C-alpha cells in the first residue's frame, strides 16, 4: 500500500492519471527516455538538467553545424 499524500491531493487525480496521453506527450516521453533527459516543462527541464549535470541531454545530437561564410 502507498503512503498517504503529504499534502492534499488533487480532486481529479484518478481521472488525470487514467487519461490517455496525447501524441505530443508520447513523443516527448519517448525523446526523454531515449536521451536520458528530464521530462517536464522547458523551465523545469533546464533547472533539473543543470542540477544533475544533464545539460548535454537537452542539446541536439551531433556536432553543431558550421557557420556559413
C-alpha positions in Angstrom: 0.0 0.0 0.0 1.2 3.5 -0.7 1.7 6.1 1.9 -0.8 8.9 2.2 -0.1 12.2 0.4 2.0 14.7 2.5 -0.4 17.4 1.1 -4.0 17.4 -0.1 -4.0 15.6 -3.4 -5.8 17.0 -6.5 -9.5 16.3 -6.6 -9.4 14.8 -10.1 -6.2 12.7 -9.6 -7.7 9.4 -10.7 -9.2 11.0 -13.8 -5.8 12.7 -14.5 -3.8 9.6 -14.1 -6.1 7.4 -16.2 -6.5 9.9 -19.0 -4.7 8.8 -22.3 -1.6 10.8 -23.3 -1.7 13.0 -26.4 0.6 12.2 -29.3 2.8 15.1 -28.3 3.1 13.8 -24.8 4.0 10.3 -26.0 6.7 11.8 -28.4 8.1 14.0 -25.6 8.3 11.0 -23.2 10.0 8.8 -25.8 12.5 11.6 -26.5 13.2 12.0 -22.8 13.7 8.2 -22.4 15.9 8.0 -25.5 18.1 10.9 -24.4 18.2 10.2 -20.7 16.8 13.8 -20.2 14.3 15.1 -17.6 10.7 15.1 -18.6 8.6 18.2 -17.8 8.2 21.8 -18.8 11.1 23.5 -20.6 11.8 25.7 -17.5 11.8 22.6 -15.2 13.9 20.6 -17.6 16.6 23.3 -17.7 16.7 23.6 -13.9 16.9 19.9 -13.2 19.3 19.2 -16.0 21.7 21.8 -14.6 21.4 20.5 -11.1 22.1 16.9 -12.2 24.7 17.7 -14.8 22.5 16.5 -17.7 22.7 19.7 -19.9 24.1 17.7 -22.8 20.9 15.6 -22.9 18.9 18.7 -23.8 21.1 19.8 -26.7 20.7 18.4 -30.2 22.7 15.3 -31.0 25.8 15.6 -33.1 28.3 18.3 -33.9 27.0 21.9 -34.4 26.7 22.9 -38.0 29.5 25.1 -39.3 28.6 28.8 -39.8 28.3 29.8 -43.5 31.0 32.2 -44.6 
